[in-house]
Amino acid sequence: KIVWDLHEIPHVFEKNSFMRNIFRFMEKKCMQLIHANQYRIDYLIREGLIKKPEKHIVIRNYPDTQFEKSTLKDDKYDEFKKWLGASDYIYLQGLNDNSRFPRQTIEAVMNADTFKAVVVGNFVAQVKGDLLKRYGGKLCQKIFFRGNVDQLAIPNYIKGSLQSIVLYDITFDPGNNRYCEPNRMYQSILFDKPVIVGCNEPMRDLVTKYGFGVVLKSDGRDVSEITVAMQAVMDKYDFYVENIKKYKEYIVWSKQEQALKAIVE
């Protein structure tokens, strides 16, 4: 008895008719197939891969209570707090490839006088080099590049922030990027932080439905649009925070435990 977790779009099966038939054979053998959101199921139906939609269900990347309750501090947190001083900051995570608009995100923060930012996780080395050439020492005065941290140390960096920016290039890696299901967005919302997201349907629809923050017209490739959105969040900050506190209970992992239990049983 097989349950297939398809949290990434399996592009290998889109290449030719032989691979499509392999997917359909596997689909037939599975009891159920799990996807990160409905948009991904619909994409695979349009691509002609899915032939038995009744077998496909959605389990979204909602955060769990273990993450929410964590108080773990990593070995550079005190250094970060000293660097920050009394400044407000934006939380940034997952800017480890160009399809997540690392350059545009950092340039938008550099254009805003009000904020600093912390970048958790890896950052594109070439982009960082280009930014250093452009901004010089001012870059490290405004941006703290923390690098990788333990997953359970992330909450400390989110809790003190004002907002977060989560972007994905919709033209890169069709299916996976456009129909993204980012942990980093849910994690920020979990800690009552408004988010700025691109026009990607899963993020756009959720943020719009509950009023969790600002949705860009583009996917994030316009630097000036991001900068304007940062201020737009602050202009209605209490409104967004109130919405998050009111509705975030609908996007926690425990809401899906019964669905997982039903699959196993």
C-alpha positions in Angstrom: 0.0 0.0 0.0 1.6 3.2 -1.2 1.0 6.9 -0.4 3.1 9.2 -2.6 4.0 12.7 -1.2 4.3 15.0 -4.2 5.2 18.3 -2.5 7.4 19.2 -5.5 6.1 19.1 -9.1 7.7 16.1 -10.7 8.9 17.7 -14.0 10.8 14.6 -15.0 7.4 13.0 -15.9 6.5 15.8 -18.3 9.4 15.2 -20.7 7.7 12.7 -23.1 4.9 10.2 -23.5 7.0 7.4 -22.1 7.6 9.2 -18.8 3.9 10.3 -18.7 2.9 6.7 -18.9 5.3 5.9 -16.1 3.6 8.5 -13.9 0.2 7.2 -14.7 1.3 3.7 -13.9 2.6 4.9 -10.5 -0.6 6.9 -9.9 -2.6 3.8 -10.5 -0.6 1.8 -8.0 -0.9 4.4 -5.3 -3.7 4.6 -2.8 -3.4 8.4 -2.5 -1.1 11.2 -3.6 -0.4 14.2 -1.5 0.2 17.8 -2.8 1.1 21.0 -1.2 -1.9 22.9 -2.5 -4.8 22.6 -5.0 -3.0 24.8 -7.6 -0.4 22.0 -8.0 -3.0 19.4 -8.6 -4.7 21.6 -11.2 -1.4 22.2 -12.9 -0.7 18.5 -13.2 -4.2 17.9 -14.6 -3.6 20.6 -17.2 -0.3 19.0 -18.1 -2.1 15.7 -18.7 -0.3 13.7 -16.0 -3.1 13.2 -13.5 -5.8 10.8 -14.7 -7.3 9.8 -11.4 -8.0 13.2 -9.6 -10.0 11.4 -6.9 -6.8 10.0 -5.5 -5.1 13.4 -5.0 -5.4 15.4 -1.8 -3.9 18.6 -0.3 -1.8 18.8 2.8 -0.5 22.4 3.1 2.8 23.5 4.7 1.3 24.9 7.8 3.6 25.5 10.8 3.4 23.3 13.9 3.3 24.1 17.6 6.8 22.8 18.3 8.2 25.6 16.0 5.9 28.2 17.6 7.0 27.3 21.2 10.7 27.2 20.5 12.9 29.6 22.5 16.3 28.3 21.2 18.9 31.0 20.7 21.8 30.4 18.3 25.4 31.4 18.9 25.1 34.6 16.9 21.9 36.0 18.2 23.6 38.3 20.8 25.8 39.6 18.0 22.8 40.3 15.9 21.0 42.2 18.7 24.1 44.3 19.3 24.3 45.1 15.6 20.6 46.0 15.5 20.6 48.4 18.4 17.3 50.2 18.7 16.4 49.8 14.9 13.3 48.1 13.5 14.0 45.3 11.0 12.5 43.2 8.3 12.8 39.4 8.5 14.1 37.7 5.3 14.7 34.0 4.8 15.4 31.7 1.9 17.1 34.1 -0.5 19.5 31.4 -1.7 18.8 31.5 -5.4 18.0 34.2 -8.0 14.4 32.9 -8.5 13.6 34.3 -5.1 14.6 37.8 -6.1 17.4 38.3 -3.5 18.8 41.4 -5.3 15.5 43.1 -5.6 14.6 42.4 -2.0 17.8 43.8 -0.6 17.7 46.8 -2.9 14.2 47.6 -1.7 15.4 47.5 1.9 18.4 49.7 1.1 16.0 52.2 -0.5 13.9 52.4 2.8 15.4 54.7 5.4 13.2 53.3 8.2 14.3 49.6 8.3 17.2 47.3 8.6 16.9 43.6 7.7 18.2 40.2 8.8 18.8 37.5 6.2 18.5 34.0 7.6 19.8 31.1 5.5 22.2 31.2 2.5 22.4 34.1 0.2 23.5 34.1 -3.5 27.3 34.9 -3.4 27.5 36.7 -6.7 24.5 38.9 -5.8 26.1 39.8 -2.5 29.3 40.7 -4.2 27.5 43.0 -6.6 25.6 44.6 -3.7 28.8 45.2 -1.8 30.3 47.0 -4.9 27.2 49.1 -5.2 26.6 50.0 -1.5 30.0 49.5 0.1 30.0 49.4 3.9 26.5 50.7 4.1 25.2 47.2 3.0 26.5 45.6 6.3 25.2 48.5 8.3 21.6 47.8 7.0 21.6 44.1 6.3 22.7 41.3 8.8 23.6 38.2 6.8 23.1 35.5 9.5 23.5 32.4 7.3 22.1 29.0 8.2 20.7 28.5 11.7 19.0 25.6 13.5 15.3 25.5 12.4 14.2 25.9 16.0 16.3 29.1 16.4 14.5 30.8 13.6 11.6 32.0 15.8 13.8 34.4 17.8 14.6 36.3 14.5 11.0 36.4 13.4 9.6 37.5 16.8 11.5 40.8 16.9 10.8 41.8 13.3 8.1 44.0 11.9 7.3 42.2 8.7 8.6 39.8 6.1 9.0 39.6 2.3 8.4 36.4 0.4 8.9 36.3 -3.4 9.2 33.7 -6.1 9.8 34.3 -9.9 6.8 32.8 -11.7 8.7 32.3 -14.9 11.3 30.0 -13.2 10.6 26.3 -12.6 6.9 26.3 -13.8 4.6 24.8 -11.2 6.9 24.8 -8.3 7.7 28.5 -8.2 4.4 29.9 -9.4 2.4 27.6 -7.1 4.8 28.0 -4.2 3.9 26.9 -0.7 6.5 28.6 1.5 7.2 27.6 5.1 8.8 31.0 5.6 5.5 32.8 4.8 3.5 30.7 7.2 6.1 31.0 9.9 6.1 34.8 9.9 2.3 34.9 10.0 2.3 32.4 12.9 4.3 35.1 14.9 1.8 37.9 14.0 4.1 39.4 11.3 2.4 40.9 8.2 3.9 39.7 5.0 4.6 41.1 1.5 4.1 38.5 -1.2 4.1 38.4 -5.0 1.2 37.7 -7.3 1.8 33.9 -7.1 -1.7 32.4 -6.7 -1.3 30.4 -3.4 0.3 33.2 -1.5 -1.8 35.9 -3.1 -5.2 34.2 -2.4 -4.3 33.4 1.2 -3.0 36.8 2.1 -5.9 38.5 0.3 -8.5 36.3 1.9 -7.4 36.9 5.5 -5.8 40.4 5.2 -2.4 39.1 6.3 -0.4 41.8 4.4 0.2 43.3 1.0 0.1 41.5 -2.3 2.3 43.0 -5.1 1.0 43.3 -8.7 4.1 41.6 -9.9 5.9 38.5 -8.6 8.6 40.8 -7.0 10.8 41.8 -9.9 10.0 45.5 -9.4 12.2 47.0 -6.7 10.2 50.2 -6.3 7.0 48.2 -5.9 8.5 46.3 -3.0 9.7 49.5 -1.3 6.3 51.0 -1.6 4.7 47.9 -0.2 7.0 48.0 2.9 5.6 51.4 3.8 2.0 50.3 2.9 2.3 47.5 5.5 3.3 50.1 8.2 0.5 52.4 7.2 -2.1 49.7 8.1 0.1 47.8 10.5 -2.5 47.3 13.3 -5.1 46.2 10.8 -2.9 43.4 9.5 -1.8 42.3 12.9 -5.3 42.2 14.1 -6.3 40.1 11.1 -3.5 37.7 11.7 -4.4 37.2 15.4 -8.0 36.6 14.4 -7.5 34.1 11.5 -4.1 32.4 11.9 -5.7 29.5 13.8 -6.9 28.3 10.4 -3.4 27.8 9.1 -1.7 25.7 11.7 -0.6 22.1 11.2 -3.0 20.6 13.8 -5.9 21.5 11.4 -4.7 18.8 9.1 -4.0 16.0 11.5 -7.4 14.4 10.9 -6.7 14.4 7.1 -3.4 12.6 7.7 -4.9 10.2 10.1 -7.6 9.3 7.5 -4.9 8.6 4.9 -3.0 6.2 7.2 -6.2 4.4 8.3 
